[in-house]
Amino acid sequence: MWWRTIWIIAAYWLLSAHFLRYDQVYLTGIFALAPLCILIKHRLVMRLLQVVLFVCIFAVWGVTTIETIQMRIAHETPWIRLAAIMGSVMLFTLGSILCGNGILRLRMHHSRWRTSPIR
């Protein structure tokens, strides 16, 4: 389970670094500290973290990809490598959402085991 947590933390810190690049200090702090919510073992908290990452795939990475590719095309510089990198960043973020599902599944399994009358 620890590697799933690290994957989610890395996705949020990548978003934090993106906002730091554009001098959005408040969003940088929010996204840097958001993974601390993983310590709250409530299902809705993890779902909220997943929803935020899903929205960021399109609202942050998608918009950034389109803008930077258009800028590269306007300057007549190569853009395919940039598209591949940004696509892999989006896939990484999607993978972190799936890691959240794994964390929820493990938590549910452990909680059922603790409350089992057979134990």
VOGU-3710 file (C-alpha; in Angstrom, 3 decimals, decimal comma):
1> mwwrtiwiia> 0,000/0,000/0,000  2,908/2,368/0,593  3,810/2,601/-3,091  0,237/3,604/-3,949  0,462/6,395/-1,421  3,770/7,579/-2,858  2,259/7,597/-6,347  -0,605/9,847/-5,207  1,773/12,144/-3,328  3,969/12,439/-6,426
11> aywllsahfl> 0,956/13,346/-8,583  -0,079/16,091/-6,182  3,473/17,404/-5,863  3,776/17,466/-9,649  0,654/19,624/-9,753  2,108/21,762/-6,977  5,309/22,294/-8,969  3,225/23,253/-11,996  1,444/25,960/-10,014  4,727/27,126/-8,491
21> rydqvyltgi> 6,066/27,654/-12,002  3,243/30,118/-12,635  3,719/31,872/-9,234  0,380/30,698/-7,846  1,604/30,288/-4,286  -1,753/29,491/-2,678  -2,520/26,685/-5,119  1,039/25,440/-4,686  0,518/25,143/-0,940  -2,897/23,524/-1,282
31> falaplcili> -1,681/20,879/-3,708  1,518/20,270/-1,741  -0,408/19,631/1,478  -3,426/17,834/-0,020  -1,835/14,356/0,194  -1,912/14,665/3,987  -5,629/13,945/3,660  -4,684/10,332/2,915  -4,112/9,972/6,648  -7,844/10,480/7,168
41> khrlvmrllq> -9,199/6,989/6,691  -12,602/7,928/5,353  -13,768/6,736/1,968  -15,112/10,123/0,883  -11,786/11,846/1,551  -9,989/9,462/-0,809  -12,751/9,883/-3,391  -12,359/13,663/-3,146  -8,613/13,355/-3,750  -9,348/11,186/-6,779
51> vvlfvcifav> -11,922/13,608/-8,178  -9,488/16,511/-7,828  -6,835/14,559/-9,721  -9,334/13,610/-12,434  -10,409/17,229/-12,907  -6,759/18,309/-12,997  -6,040/15,911/-15,850  -8,258/18,006/-18,082  -8,317/21,436/-16,426  -4,584/21,683/-15,739
61> wgvttietiq> -2,628/19,211/-17,854  -4,948/19,253/-20,861  -5,073/23,044/-21,054  -1,323/23,335/-20,503  -0,674/20,769/-23,218  -2,820/22,554/-25,768  -1,382/25,983/-24,950  2,258/24,898/-25,075  1,797/22,903/-28,271  0,133/25,894/-29,938
71> mriahetpwi> 3,000/28,086/-28,793  5,565/25,646/-30,170  3,741/25,397/-33,491  3,543/29,211/-33,706  7,309/29,446/-33,150  7,892/26,617/-35,612  9,739/24,494/-33,076  9,364/20,737/-32,512  6,322/19,844/-30,430  5,883/16,069/-30,675
81> rlaaimgsvm> 8,246/15,314/-27,787  6,338/17,829/-25,661  3,058/16,097/-26,533  4,530/12,731/-25,537  5,800/14,080/-22,212  2,509/15,765/-21,373  0,608/12,650/-22,393  2,733/10,594/-20,031  2,103/13,116/-17,231  -1,634/12,724/-17,824
91> lftlgsilcg> -1,307/8,938/-17,783  0,718/9,140/-14,563  -2,050/11,189/-12,962  -4,631/8,692/-14,165  -2,524/5,903/-12,653  -2,512/7,714/-9,320  -6,314/7,776/-9,408  -6,287/4,021/-9,864  -3,874/3,719/-6,947  -6,489/5,466/-4,829
101> ngilrlrmhh> -8,909/2,667/-5,728  -6,355/0,152/-4,502  -5,952/1,987/-1,209  -9,722/2,024/-0,719  -9,955/-1,682/-1,493  -7,221/-2,530/1,016  -8,777/-0,358/3,705  -12,144/-2,009/3,185  -10,558/-5,466/3,374  -8,713/-4,626/6,604
111> srwrtspir> -11,760/-3,062/8,227  -13,881/-6,110/7,447  -11,235/-8,367/8,945  -11,076/-6,355/12,166  -14,852/-6,497/12,674  -15,198/-10,157/11,769  -16,801/-12,307/14,510  -14,700/-15,306/13,449  -11,463/-13,708/14,520
//
